[in-house]
Amino acid sequence: MQRQQEKQRRKRGVILTVQGLEKLQQAKAKSEFEENAGNRYTLESLSEKTGLAVDTLMKILKCEEKVDKQTLKCCFRTFNLILDTKDYFYPEFPLEFSQMVFWDSAEPQEPELPEGAISLGSPFYIERSPIETDCYKAITQPGSLIRIKAPKRMGKTSLMMKIINYAAQKGYHTVSLNLQLAQKEALQNIDTFLQWFCAYISAEMKLSQRLNEYWDDLCGSNISCKLYLEQYLLANTEHPLVIGLDDIDQLFLYPEIADNFFALLRVWHEEAKNKAIWQKLRLIMIHSTEVYLPLNLNQSPFNVGVPISLTEFTLAQILDLANRYQLFWSNYEGENLMKLVGGNPYLVHLAIYYISCKKMTLEQILTTPLYSEHSIYKEHLQRQLYCLQQTNSDLLKNFARVVMSEQPIELDIVKAFKLQSLGLIHLYNTKARVSCHLYQQYFQGYFERFSQAI
């Protein structure tokens, strides 16, 4: 009897967890880049590479049907991976779905409405490996500079707070500054801006403000600011100082300030190569818009340091988030949501939140008219429209061209960057198309109704 049970146990098939699928997809993508000139493997070429039948590969990648554990091992081995117990589960035992939930808590977590940055320690923060690890490593390097770029609501601030928290745990001084806090008085000219910047950093470091001792009209604002950091702020700390600058796009509206301040950031970063004291300074810069200002390449901070581009969620990451909300979706639900919102983290999270709270079903979210009071995306879509209307009419007109075109189209590069920063378009070289069906559906309806007003 015991031998029969063991034999049955050996015959049980397994299915990849979200972690296992993500691990396999990343290794496959790396292999495609290194061994296949960046071209994606077809199922036939994967079959030849792994020695597994096409039907078997489809079962592995869909994560809906069981396969033999040895088959998974063979597939993983092809990409120099080792199959870990967290990479698969036995569907006969529902409790083992806990392998697909990656937070340390025995109790179900309260759903979190996605508003702004995700709180530290939240179980609903989805890592986009290896980005976090790369950033943690970079911030420990003397004089490092990390540049995080992505459209709005993609998780840039959440990532910055993770990095800053990591640095704080290592005993570093940390300062987070959102440049939207700068009032008009501070943005009058470069002198007032740099004094405001230095005063803020001083306050965050709990140091008295001593601008009068270091500011010299003869030396100028840039040198005065540099001396203030070097001889006062950095000199008064034994530990590294991490400064996170959020929404630096705000300075694009003030070219004189942007030109000088960005040049200073580049100088501070370069100074770490020559002076030990500047090695204490670590910078994080966050922006949504591609840099369209005519900056001198030798004075720009946007072509040095560690560049980080946040991408949309993959299917595996969407399923991971759903699992953390105790939804335990299959590929079917994840793919249907992606058909509407793509992999936009905010739009995905919002849908999963409402479904987990049992306020709406996935089917209702997918079929509710976007102009209806019941659409969970109505407020977000109205904010996007408001941003387009407030920026300038040309931006709205250019987006209308993209929405109403059946093919990707060329746009003025500055307007393309601004639309991309809102997450409304994807750029392919110089051509633009709408980023997801949600925006296509909503704005197409809007432009058809109000075409004369555009």
Protein Blocks (a to p, Z undefined) as FASTA:
>chain_A
ZZmmmmmmmmpccdddfklmmmmmmmmmmmmmmmnnopacdfklmmmmnopafklmmmmm
nomaccdfklmmmmmmmnopacdfklpccfklmmlmmmmpccddfbdcdddddehjadeh
iakbccddfklmmmmmmmmpghiacdddddehiopmmmmmmmmmmmmmnopacddddfkl
pcfklmmpmmlmmmmmmmmmmmmnopacfkkmmgcfknommlmmmmmmmmmmmmmpcbdc
ddddehklmmmmmmmlmmmmmmmmmmmmmmmmmmmklmmpccddddfbdcfbdcdfklcc
klgcjddddddddfklmmmmmmmnonopafklmmmmmmmnomafklmmmmmmmmmnopac
fklmmmmcfkbmklmklmmmmmmmmmmmmmpmklmmmmmmmmmpcbdcdddfklmmmmmm
nopaccehjaccdfbfklmmmmmmmmmmmmmmZZ
